[in-house]
């Protein structure tokens, strides 16, 4: 990942994202997902998305979000 990564609002993507920032980054609300937090939990519980727990909060690295997208893209490509 040599090129900069930006959030949908045009700001640079932080290196570590809170759950709300990851929801924004992945555009889950824009995709019409009714409960984006549950969607993230679904992928975490299945080992598809890595989170780090700090206190009572899950945080996500930009790298883990990018790898998650890459894996989904790869898997979706295998279905066609």
Jmol script that loads the backbone (N, CA, C; Angstrom):
load data "model"
ATOM      1  N   UNK A   1       0.837  -1.177   0.000  1.00  0.00           N
ATOM      2  CA  UNK A   1       0.000   0.000   0.000  1.00  0.00           C
ATOM      3  C   UNK A   1       0.881   1.239   0.000  1.00  0.00           C
ATOM      4  N   UNK A   2       1.327   1.635  -1.154  1.00  0.00           N
ATOM      5  CA  UNK A   2       2.180   2.809  -1.243  1.00  0.00           C
ATOM      6  C   UNK A   2       1.395   4.089  -1.461  1.00  0.00           C
ATOM      7  N   UNK A   3       0.187   3.993  -2.001  1.00  0.00           N
ATOM      8  CA  UNK A   3      -0.593   5.197  -2.253  1.00  0.00           C
ATOM      9  C   UNK A   3      -1.428   5.530  -1.010  1.00  0.00           C
ATOM     10  N   UNK A   4      -1.726   6.826  -0.818  1.00  0.00           N
ATOM     11  CA  UNK A   4      -2.531   7.204   0.351  1.00  0.00           C
ATOM     12  C   UNK A   4      -3.944   6.639   0.262  1.00  0.00           C
ATOM     13  N   UNK A   5      -4.523   6.379   1.401  1.00  0.00           N
ATOM     14  CA  UNK A   5      -5.885   5.866   1.486  1.00  0.00           C
ATOM     15  C   UNK A   5      -6.722   6.933   2.181  1.00  0.00           C
ATOM     16  N   UNK A   6      -7.893   7.199   1.618  1.00  0.00           N
ATOM     17  CA  UNK A   6      -8.744   8.254   2.153  1.00  0.00           C
ATOM     18  C   UNK A   6     -10.090   7.702   2.594  1.00  0.00           C
ATOM     19  N   UNK A   7     -10.676   8.386   3.554  1.00  0.00           N
ATOM     20  CA  UNK A   7     -12.016   8.084   4.008  1.00  0.00           C
ATOM     21  C   UNK A   7     -12.992   8.633   2.964  1.00  0.00           C
ATOM     22  N   UNK A   8     -14.250   8.185   2.975  1.00  0.00           N
ATOM     23  CA  UNK A   8     -15.222   8.714   2.021  1.00  0.00           C
ATOM     24  C   UNK A   8     -15.384  10.241   2.084  1.00  0.00           C
ATOM     25  N   UNK A   9     -15.107  10.847   3.247  1.00  0.00           N
ATOM     26  CA  UNK A   9     -15.241  12.293   3.386  1.00  0.00           C
ATOM     27  C   UNK A   9     -14.022  13.052   2.848  1.00  0.00           C
ATOM     28  N   UNK A  10     -13.041  12.332   2.311  1.00  0.00           N
ATOM     29  CA  UNK A  10     -11.863  12.965   1.724  1.00  0.00           C
ATOM     30  C   UNK A  10     -10.688  13.138   2.665  1.00  0.00           C
ATOM     31  N   UNK A  11     -10.874  12.876   3.951  1.00  0.00           N
ATOM     32  CA  UNK A  11      -9.779  12.992   4.912  1.00  0.00           C
ATOM     33  C   UNK A  11      -8.916  11.735   4.843  1.00  0.00           C
ATOM     34  N   UNK A  12      -7.627  11.870   5.150  1.00  0.00           N
ATOM     35  CA  UNK A  12      -6.769  10.678   5.161  1.00  0.00           C
ATOM     36  C   UNK A  12      -7.288   9.643   6.163  1.00  0.00           C
ATOM     37  N   UNK A  13      -7.182   8.403   5.801  1.00  0.00           N
ATOM     38  CA  UNK A  13      -7.609   7.314   6.674  1.00  0.00           C
ATOM     39  C   UNK A  13      -6.622   7.190   7.833  1.00  0.00           C
ATOM     40  N   UNK A  14      -7.123   7.164   9.076  1.00  0.00           N
ATOM     41  CA  UNK A  14      -6.200   7.002  10.206  1.00  0.00           C
ATOM     42  C   UNK A  14      -5.565   5.614  10.200  1.00  0.00           C
ATOM     43  N   UNK A  15      -4.408   5.518  10.798  1.00  0.00           N
ATOM     44  CA  UNK A  15      -3.705   4.233  10.888  1.00  0.00           C
ATOM     45  C   UNK A  15      -4.471   3.252  11.770  1.00  0.00           C
ATOM     46  N   UNK A  16      -5.143   3.776  12.798  1.00  0.00           N
ATOM     47  CA  UNK A  16      -5.968   2.959  13.691  1.00  0.00           C
ATOM     48  C   UNK A  16      -7.369   3.561  13.704  1.00  0.00           C
ATOM     49  N   UNK A  17      -8.369   2.718  13.443  1.00  0.00           N
ATOM     50  CA  UNK A  17      -9.743   3.197  13.343  1.00  0.00           C
ATOM     51  C   UNK A  17     -10.613   2.621  14.446  1.00  0.00           C
ATOM     52  N   UNK A  18     -11.485   3.455  14.958  1.00  0.00           N
ATOM     53  CA  UNK A  18     -12.541   2.985  15.833  1.00  0.00           C
ATOM     54  C   UNK A  18     -13.581   2.276  14.980  1.00  0.00           C
ATOM     55  N   UNK A  19     -14.479   1.558  15.615  1.00  0.00           N
ATOM     56  CA  UNK A  19     -15.497   0.826  14.870  1.00  0.00           C
ATOM     57  C   UNK A  19     -16.317   1.770  13.980  1.00  0.00           C
ATOM     58  N   UNK A  20     -16.677   2.928  14.505  1.00  0.00           N
ATOM     59  CA  UNK A  20     -17.472   3.884  13.719  1.00  0.00           C
ATOM     60  C   UNK A  20     -16.706   4.359  12.491  1.00  0.00           C
ATOM     61  N   UNK A  21     -15.397   4.513  12.608  1.00  0.00           N
ATOM     62  CA  UNK A  21     -14.576   4.931  11.470  1.00  0.00           C
ATOM     63  C   UNK A  21     -14.466   3.808  10.435  1.00  0.00           C
ATOM     64  N   UNK A  22     -14.362   2.574  10.901  1.00  0.00           N
ATOM     65  CA  UNK A  22     -14.301   1.449   9.968  1.00  0.00           C
ATOM     66  C   UNK A  22     -15.626   1.310   9.218  1.00  0.00           C
ATOM     67  N   UNK A  23     -16.728   1.517   9.915  1.00  0.00           N
ATOM     68  CA  UNK A  23     -18.040   1.488   9.263  1.00  0.00           C
ATOM     69  C   UNK A  23     -18.093   2.543   8.162  1.00  0.00           C
ATOM     70  N   UNK A  24     -17.562   3.719   8.461  1.00  0.00           N
ATOM     71  CA  UNK A  24     -17.513   4.788   7.453  1.00  0.00           C
ATOM     72  C   UNK A  24     -16.580   4.397   6.306  1.00  0.00           C
ATOM     73  N   UNK A  25     -15.391   3.882   6.641  1.00  0.00           N
ATOM     74  CA  UNK A  25     -14.397   3.502   5.635  1.00  0.00           C
ATOM     75  C   UNK A  25     -14.957   2.456   4.669  1.00  0.00           C
ATOM     76  N   UNK A  26     -15.649   1.463   5.209  1.00  0.00           N
ATOM     77  CA  UNK A  26     -16.217   0.395   4.384  1.00  0.00           C
ATOM     78  C   UNK A  26     -17.553   0.791   3.745  1.00  0.00           C
ATOM     79  N   UNK A  27     -18.071   1.960   4.130  1.00  0.00           N
ATOM     80  CA  UNK A  27     -19.338   2.497   3.597  1.00  0.00           C
ATOM     81  C   UNK A  27     -20.508   1.560   3.857  1.00  0.00           C
ATOM     82  N   UNK A  28     -20.512   0.941   5.016  1.00  0.00           N
ATOM     83  CA  UNK A  28     -21.548  -0.041   5.315  1.00  0.00           C
ATOM     84  C   UNK A  28     -22.936   0.579   5.362  1.00  0.00           C
ATOM     85  N   UNK A  29     -23.060   1.778   5.926  1.00  0.00           N
ATOM     86  CA  UNK A  29     -24.372   2.432   5.969  1.00  0.00           C
ATOM     87  C   UNK A  29     -24.833   2.796   4.565  1.00  0.00           C
ATOM     88  N   UNK A  30     -23.913   3.268   3.742  1.00  0.00           N
ATOM     89  CA  UNK A  30     -24.258   3.627   2.361  1.00  0.00           C
ATOM     90  C   UNK A  30     -24.707   2.405   1.567  1.00  0.00           C
ATOM     91  N   UNK A  31     -24.229   1.236   1.953  1.00  0.00           N
ATOM     92  CA  UNK A  31     -24.626  -0.001   1.277  1.00  0.00           C
ATOM     93  C   UNK A  31     -25.991  -0.496   1.744  1.00  0.00           C
ATOM     94  N   UNK A  32     -26.561   0.194   2.736  1.00  0.00           N
ATOM     95  CA  UNK A  32     -27.884  -0.174   3.221  1.00  0.00           C
ATOM     96  C   UNK A  32     -27.877  -1.242   4.294  1.00  0.00           C
ATOM     97  N   UNK A  33     -26.721  -1.493   4.885  1.00  0.00           N
ATOM     98  CA  UNK A  33     -26.645  -2.488   5.966  1.00  0.00           C
ATOM     99  C   UNK A  33     -27.269  -1.873   7.210  1.00  0.00           C
ATOM    100  N   UNK A  34     -28.294  -2.520   7.735  1.00  0.00           N
ATOM    101  CA  UNK A  34     -29.085  -1.945   8.817  1.00  0.00           C
ATOM    102  C   UNK A  34     -28.335  -1.851  10.139  1.00  0.00           C
ATOM    103  N   UNK A  35     -27.512  -2.830  10.451  1.00  0.00           N
ATOM    104  CA  UNK A  35     -26.748  -2.787  11.692  1.00  0.00           C
ATOM    105  C   UNK A  35     -25.285  -3.091  11.376  1.00  0.00           C
ATOM    106  N   UNK A  36     -24.529  -2.067  10.960  1.00  0.00           N
ATOM    107  CA  UNK A  36     -23.137  -2.279  10.566  1.00  0.00           C
ATOM    108  C   UNK A  36     -22.269  -2.870  11.674  1.00  0.00           C
ATOM    109  N   UNK A  37     -22.546  -2.531  12.935  1.00  0.00           N
ATOM    110  CA  UNK A  37     -21.747  -3.070  14.035  1.00  0.00           C
ATOM    111  C   UNK A  37     -21.904  -4.588  14.110  1.00  0.00           C
ATOM    112  N   UNK A  38     -23.115  -5.078  13.874  1.00  0.00           N
ATOM    113  CA  UNK A  38     -23.340  -6.529  13.862  1.00  0.00           C
ATOM    114  C   UNK A  38     -22.600  -7.188  12.702  1.00  0.00           C
ATOM    115  N   UNK A  39     -22.545  -6.493  11.577  1.00  0.00           N
ATOM    116  CA  UNK A  39     -21.823  -7.017  10.415  1.00  0.00           C
ATOM    117  C   UNK A  39     -20.346  -7.172  10.739  1.00  0.00           C
ATOM    118  N   UNK A  40     -19.767  -6.162  11.383  1.00  0.00           N
ATOM    119  CA  UNK A  40     -18.352  -6.254  11.768  1.00  0.00           C
ATOM    120  C   UNK A  40     -18.141  -7.389  12.761  1.00  0.00           C
ATOM    121  N   UNK A  41     -19.052  -7.526  13.720  1.00  0.00           N
ATOM    122  CA  UNK A  41     -18.934  -8.617  14.695  1.00  0.00           C
ATOM    123  C   UNK A  41     -19.001  -9.967  13.991  1.00  0.00           C
ATOM    124  N   UNK A  42     -19.888 -10.116  13.020  1.00  0.00           N
ATOM    125  CA  UNK A  42     -20.011 -11.350  12.242  1.00  0.00           C
ATOM    126  C   UNK A  42     -18.662 -11.725  11.624  1.00  0.00           C
ATOM    127  N   UNK A  43     -18.007 -10.767  10.978  1.00  0.00           N
ATOM    128  CA  UNK A  43     -16.724 -11.051  10.330  1.00  0.00           C
ATOM    129  C   UNK A  43     -15.614 -11.280  11.354  1.00  0.00           C
ATOM    130  N   UNK A  44     -15.649 -10.565  12.484  1.00  0.00           N
ATOM    131  CA  UNK A  44     -14.647 -10.804  13.537  1.00  0.00           C
ATOM    132  C   UNK A  44     -14.762 -12.211  14.091  1.00  0.00           C
ATOM    133  N   UNK A  45     -15.985 -12.621  14.407  1.00  0.00           N
ATOM    134  CA  UNK A  45     -16.212 -13.939  15.008  1.00  0.00           C
ATOM    135  C   UNK A  45     -15.820 -15.078  14.080  1.00  0.00           C
ATOM    136  N   UNK A  46     -15.833 -14.846  12.798  1.00  0.00           N
ATOM    137  CA  UNK A  46     -15.446 -15.862  11.831  1.00  0.00           C
ATOM    138  C   UNK A  46     -13.988 -15.750  11.418  1.00  0.00           C
ATOM    139  N   UNK A  47     -13.261 -14.851  12.064  1.00  0.00           N
ATOM    140  CA  UNK A  47     -11.833 -14.707  11.799  1.00  0.00           C
ATOM    141  C   UNK A  47     -11.501 -14.023  10.487  1.00  0.00           C
ATOM    142  N   UNK A  48     -12.469 -13.348   9.904  1.00  0.00           N
ATOM    143  CA  UNK A  48     -12.243 -12.667   8.623  1.00  0.00           C
ATOM    144  C   UNK A  48     -11.715 -11.250   8.798  1.00  0.00           C
ATOM    145  N   UNK A  49     -11.984 -10.656   9.946  1.00  0.00           N
ATOM    146  CA  UNK A  49     -11.596  -9.275  10.231  1.00  0.00           C
ATOM    147  C   UNK A  49     -10.906  -9.242  11.583  1.00  0.00           C
ATOM    148  N   UNK A  50      -9.705  -8.692  11.593  1.00  0.00           N
ATOM    149  CA  UNK A  50      -8.936  -8.646  12.838  1.00  0.00           C
ATOM    150  C   UNK A  50      -9.158  -7.325  13.561  1.00  0.00           C
ATOM    151  N   UNK A  51      -9.427  -7.427  14.834  1.00  0.00           N
ATOM    152  CA  UNK A  51      -9.584  -6.253  15.689  1.00  0.00           C
ATOM    153  C   UNK A  51      -8.660  -6.396  16.887  1.00  0.00           C
ATOM    154  N   UNK A  52      -8.314  -5.268  17.455  1.00  0.00           N
ATOM    155  CA  UNK A  52      -7.558  -5.240  18.694  1.00  0.00           C
ATOM    156  C   UNK A  52      -8.460  -4.622  19.743  1.00  0.00           C
ATOM    157  N   UNK A  53      -8.553  -5.268  20.894  1.00  0.00           N
ATOM    158  CA  UNK A  53      -9.406  -4.767  21.955  1.00  0.00           C
ATOM    159  C   UNK A  53      -8.584  -3.877  22.879  1.00  0.00           C
ATOM    160  N   UNK A  54      -9.022  -2.647  23.019  1.00  0.00           N
ATOM    161  CA  UNK A  54      -8.406  -1.707  23.960  1.00  0.00           C
ATOM    162  C   UNK A  54      -9.511  -1.269  24.909  1.00  0.00           C
ATOM    163  N   UNK A  55      -9.373  -1.665  26.166  1.00  0.00           N
ATOM    164  CA  UNK A  55     -10.450  -1.413  27.116  1.00  0.00           C
ATOM    165  C   UNK A  55     -11.671  -2.185  26.657  1.00  0.00           C
ATOM    166  N   UNK A  56     -12.773  -1.490  26.498  1.00  0.00           N
ATOM    167  CA  UNK A  56     -14.004  -2.117  26.013  1.00  0.00           C
ATOM    168  C   UNK A  56     -14.269  -1.808  24.546  1.00  0.00           C
ATOM    169  N   UNK A  57     -13.239  -1.388  23.838  1.00  0.00           N
ATOM    170  CA  UNK A  57     -13.417  -0.959  22.453  1.00  0.00           C
ATOM    171  C   UNK A  57     -12.610  -1.818  21.491  1.00  0.00           C
ATOM    172  N   UNK A  58     -13.200  -2.104  20.348  1.00  0.00           N
ATOM    173  CA  UNK A  58     -12.478  -2.747  19.259  1.00  0.00           C
ATOM    174  C   UNK A  58     -11.905  -1.652  18.373  1.00  0.00           C
ATOM    175  N   UNK A  59     -10.633  -1.774  18.048  1.00  0.00           N
ATOM    176  CA  UNK A  59     -10.004  -0.870  17.092  1.00  0.00           C
ATOM    177  C   UNK A  59      -9.421  -1.719  15.972  1.00  0.00           C
ATOM    178  N   UNK A  60      -9.284  -1.097  14.813  1.00  0.00           N
ATOM    179  CA  UNK A  60      -8.863  -1.809  13.612  1.00  0.00           C
ATOM    180  C   UNK A  60      -7.732  -1.040  12.952  1.00  0.00           C
ATOM    181  N   UNK A  61      -6.711  -1.740  12.553  1.00  0.00           N
ATOM    182  CA  UNK A  61      -5.642  -1.068  11.821  1.00  0.00           C
ATOM    183  C   UNK A  61      -6.071  -0.898  10.373  1.00  0.00           C
ATOM    184  N   UNK A  62      -5.522   0.112   9.751  1.00  0.00           N
ATOM    185  CA  UNK A  62      -5.796   0.350   8.338  1.00  0.00           C
ATOM    186  C   UNK A  62      -5.382  -0.877   7.519  1.00  0.00           C
ATOM    187  N   UNK A  63      -4.265  -1.491   7.913  1.00  0.00           N
ATOM    188  CA  UNK A  63      -3.777  -2.677   7.212  1.00  0.00           C
ATOM    189  C   UNK A  63      -4.780  -3.826   7.310  1.00  0.00           C
ATOM    190  N   UNK A  64      -5.349  -4.056   8.496  1.00  0.00           N
ATOM    191  CA  UNK A  64      -6.299  -5.164   8.640  1.00  0.00           C
ATOM    192  C   UNK A  64      -7.570  -4.887   7.841  1.00  0.00           C
ATOM    193  N   UNK A  65      -8.000  -3.634   7.760  1.00  0.00           N
ATOM    194  CA  UNK A  65      -9.179  -3.281   6.961  1.00  0.00           C
ATOM    195  C   UNK A  65      -8.901  -3.525   5.484  1.00  0.00           C
ATOM    196  N   UNK A  66      -7.720  -3.139   5.035  1.00  0.00           N
ATOM    197  CA  UNK A  66      -7.337  -3.326   3.637  1.00  0.00           C
ATOM    198  C   UNK A  66      -7.243  -4.824   3.307  1.00  0.00           C
ATOM    199  N   UNK A  67      -6.626  -5.601   4.191  1.00  0.00           N
ATOM    200  CA  UNK A  67      -6.520  -7.047   3.975  1.00  0.00           C
ATOM    201  C   UNK A  67      -7.897  -7.704   3.942  1.00  0.00           C
ATOM    202  N   UNK A  68      -8.798  -7.236   4.794  1.00  0.00           N
ATOM    203  CA  UNK A  68     -10.168  -7.742   4.811  1.00  0.00           C
ATOM    204  C   UNK A  68     -10.834  -7.502   3.457  1.00  0.00           C
ATOM    205  N   UNK A  69     -10.703  -6.294   2.927  1.00  0.00           N
ATOM    206  CA  UNK A  69     -11.277  -5.983   1.620  1.00  0.00           C
ATOM    207  C   UNK A  69     -10.646  -6.821   0.516  1.00  0.00           C
ATOM    208  N   UNK A  70      -9.340  -6.987   0.580  1.00  0.00           N
ATOM    209  CA  UNK A  70      -8.639  -7.786  -0.424  1.00  0.00           C
ATOM    210  C   UNK A  70      -9.130  -9.231  -0.404  1.00  0.00           C
ATOM    211  N   UNK A  71      -9.315  -9.778   0.778  1.00  0.00           N
ATOM    212  CA  UNK A  71      -9.777 -11.166   0.910  1.00  0.00           C
ATOM    213  C   UNK A  71     -11.201 -11.319   0.375  1.00  0.00           C
ATOM    214  N   UNK A  72     -12.079 -10.361   0.696  1.00  0.00           N
ATOM    215  CA  UNK A  72     -13.443 -10.421   0.167  1.00  0.00           C
ATOM    216  C   UNK A  72     -13.442 -10.295  -1.349  1.00  0.00           C
ATOM    217  N   UNK A  73     -12.600  -9.426  -1.866  1.00  0.00           N
ATOM    218  CA  UNK A  73     -12.510  -9.238  -3.313  1.00  0.00           C
ATOM    219  C   UNK A  73     -12.035 -10.517  -3.983  1.00  0.00           C
ATOM    220  N   UNK A  74     -11.032 -11.135  -3.396  1.00  0.00           N
ATOM    221  CA  UNK A  74     -10.501 -12.388  -3.934  1.00  0.00           C
ATOM    222  C   UNK A  74     -11.578 -13.476  -3.907  1.00  0.00           C
ATOM    223  N   UNK A  75     -12.283 -13.567  -2.775  1.00  0.00           N
ATOM    224  CA  UNK A  75     -13.312 -14.590  -2.629  1.00  0.00           C
ATOM    225  C   UNK A  75     -14.461 -14.339  -3.612  1.00  0.00           C
ATOM    226  N   UNK A  76     -14.862 -13.077  -3.788  1.00  0.00           N
ATOM    227  CA  UNK A  76     -15.930 -12.746  -4.732  1.00  0.00           C
ATOM    228  C   UNK A  76     -15.510 -13.055  -6.160  1.00  0.00           C
ATOM    229  N   UNK A  77     -14.237 -12.891  -6.463  1.00  0.00           N
ATOM    230  CA  UNK A  77     -13.739 -13.202  -7.792  1.00  0.00           C
ATOM    231  C   UNK A  77     -13.787 -14.686  -8.095  1.00  0.00           C
ATOM    232  N   UNK A  78     -13.676 -15.511  -7.060  1.00  0.00           N
ATOM    233  CA  UNK A  78     -13.715 -16.963  -7.247  1.00  0.00           C
ATOM    234  C   UNK A  78     -15.122 -17.447  -7.554  1.00  0.00           C
ATOM    235  N   UNK A  79     -16.145 -16.689  -7.174  1.00  0.00           N
ATOM    236  CA  UNK A  79     -17.529 -17.092  -7.388  1.00  0.00           C
ATOM    237  C   UNK A  79     -17.993 -16.862  -8.814  1.00  0.00           C
ATOM    238  N   UNK A  80     -17.343 -15.972  -9.535  1.00  0.00           N
ATOM    239  CA  UNK A  80     -17.820 -15.653 -10.890  1.00  0.00           C
ATOM    240  C   UNK A  80     -17.311 -16.628 -11.910  1.00  0.00           C
TER     241      UNK A  80
END
end "model"
wireframe off; spacefill off
backbone 0.3
color backbone group
